[in-house]
Structures are given as structure tokens and as C-alpha cells.
Amino acid sequence: MTHRPSVSRWGFLSIFYAGILLLILILAYSDNLPAFLGEIPHHDTIGHFVLYGIATYLGHRVLRHRKIKLFRQVFPLWPLLFGIFAVTEEILQMTSPNRNFSWLDMVASVLGIYFGYWLVEKTQKPE
């Protein structure tokens, strides 16, 4: 009998990570991110790719690779929902005095989501 990590462990990790993402969003929108980040070239774009990739990896695992059919196409549920969130959040940055809309950040977010999805699909079988 093989031992698989329990969904509850992944669920706990996902909730913890969601809290980290929420904190980062709050800090970014209130212009309170640590100053040293500004010294890292393209920190925001890199952050979009890495943070969204991790979130997608965790979310897709927790939802056990669930898919949804829309317009005769099958889409992975979590990457689709999180992708909608990512694009919406980037567009909302236009309304913030402390954030700026960036096509590059949006592309980095989408690529991070795709990478997180790809990594789960490549390394894990649905539970």
C-alpha cells in the first residue's frame, strides 16, 4: 500500500498560502511592501510568476485536478478560476493610487498559472 499525502495536508498548506497571498495583496495596495523589494529588478513581475504558480500548484492539487466543461471545452477548474482572478486583479490595479496596470505582470501571472498547472499534471496523478 502506497502512502499519498492527505488532501487535508494540502488543504491546510493551501489555506496558509492563501493567507500569505492576501497579506501580500494588502501590503501592495497600501504601499507597505518591504523597501528592499524595490532593489530587485522586475520584482513585481517575478513575484506574479512565482506567487501565482505556487497558488495554482496548490489549488489544482487540493481540487484533485477537477475540470469543468464550458462551451464544449474542458478546462481545469482551479487554473481557470485563478486565472480570472489574476486578470481581474491586474485590471483593478488601474484604480489604485499605489499600483499600476502592467501587461507584463499580467502575462507573468498567466504564465505562472500555466506553469503551476503543468507541474501538477506532470508530477501527480489525480487522487
DAQUI-V968577 format. One record per helix or strand. SS is the DSSP state (H for helix, E for strand). FROM is the first residue (numbers start at 0). TO is the last residue. If there is no record, write none. Layout:
# DAQUI-V968577
ss:SS from:FROM to:TO
ss:SS from:FROM to:TO
This chain:
# DAQUI-V968577
ss:H from:6 to:28
ss:H from:34 to:38
ss:H from:42 to:61
ss:E from:66 to:69
ss:E from:72 to:75
ss:H from:76 to:94
ss:H from:102 to:122
